[in-house]
């Protein structure tokens, strides 16, 4: 693992803005799909709006987190491997 030369002591380098932007865009897209699908399915199955909103929140957060973390790791590894970076 490489460290930031400006901060000795073994701190890993901060993610670059491009990696963060790519991860955030992918995570928002995944979470929005989860929200729309969960709303449609829970209302179609006859759940009340309160249960539907709770499940929408839970599934949206889960989809955001499960998409953001791997996308950020992949984007950072691609940036590190890029020639001239």
ABEGO torsion letter per residue (X at the ends): XBBBAABBGGBBBBBBAAAAAAAAAAAAAAAAAAAAAAAAAAAAAGBBAAAAAAAAAAAAAAAAAAAAAAAAAAAAAAAAABBGX
